């Protein structure tokens, strides 16, 4: 019974984070308006990515898929978080490297999805 309660909490937390992430993404679409500063836009572009990654990771803890599936899903979650970090980094070789890691991880995830079908 306690195990079910914990799973439900993780799932509910994940849902809340994903809804907030979608809301932040909607606000991001409005951020090109003149009253948003460039610095504010940077944080706003990072927020939905980070929340989506964290929310998806929490959901996986609640769902508890098989280990290989969990690994793939947590990699996708970490990729969103890395993308959020990349949004905050100033233009530099380190930022380019983080961006390249994000691209490679998304391509790998897509490869796995294609292989499953």
N, C-alpha and C positions, 0 to 999 in steps of 0.2 A: 504494500500500500504506500509506504514512504517513497519507494522507487518511482511509482506512478506520479506522485505529487511533485517530485523533483523534475521529472521529465516534463510535466505540464508547466511548471514554472519556467524552465528553459524555453519551451515553445512559446509561451506567452511573452516572455522577454524578447525573444527573437522577432515575433510579430510586431511588437511595439517599436523596436529599433528599425525594422524594415519600413513601417509606416512613416516614422520620423525621417528616414532616409529619402523616401519618395517625396515627402513634403519639402525637405531641404533641396532636392533636385528641382522641384517646381519653383521654389524661390530663386534658385540659381538661374533659371531661364529668364527671370525678371532682373537679374543682377546687372545687365548691360544698361540699365537705366542710369541717368546721370547722378542720382543720389547714392550710388554704391561706389565706394572707393576701390582702387585697384587692389589694395591689401585685403579689403573685405571680401573681394571676389575670390582671392586665392584661398582664404579659409573656407568660404562657402563652397568652392568647388571640391575641396578636400572632405568636407563633412559628410555628404551622402555616400561617398565611397567608403569611408571608414565605418560609418554606421551599418552599411550593407554588409561589409566584411565581418564585422563583429556579430551582427544579427544572424548571419548565415552560419557562423561558427557555433553560436549558442544553439541554433536549431539542430545542428548535427549532434551536439552533446545530448540534446533531448531525444532525438530520433534513434541514435545509436545504431548506425548501419554497420555492416561488416567492415573489418579493418581496412581492406584495400579500398573500399568505397569511401570510408571515412578519410583516409589519406588523401584521396583525390579531391574530396569536397573541402577539406581543410586547406589544401593547396590553393584552391580557388578563393577561399575566404582570405587567406594570407595575401593573395595577389591583389585583391581589392584594397587591403590595408596598405600594401606597398605602393599601390597607385596613389592612395591618399597622401602618403608620405612624399611621394614624388611631386605632387602638386605644391607642396610646401617648400621644396628645395629651390634655392636660387639656381639659375643656369650655371652649370659646371659639369666637369667630366663625371663627378659622382652622381649627379642628377641624371645624366645621360645613361649611365650604367644601370641605375635603378629602373629607369624607363625601359631599357632593353630587357631586364629581368622580367618586368611586368609583361611585356610583349611575348617573350618566350613562354612564360607560364600560361598566358591566355591561349596561345597557339597549341601548347601541349594539352590543355584542357579540351580544346576543340577536337584535337586528334583523338583523345580518349572517347569523347562523345560519338564521333563518327565510327570508331571501332566497335562501339556497343550496338549500333543499329544494324 
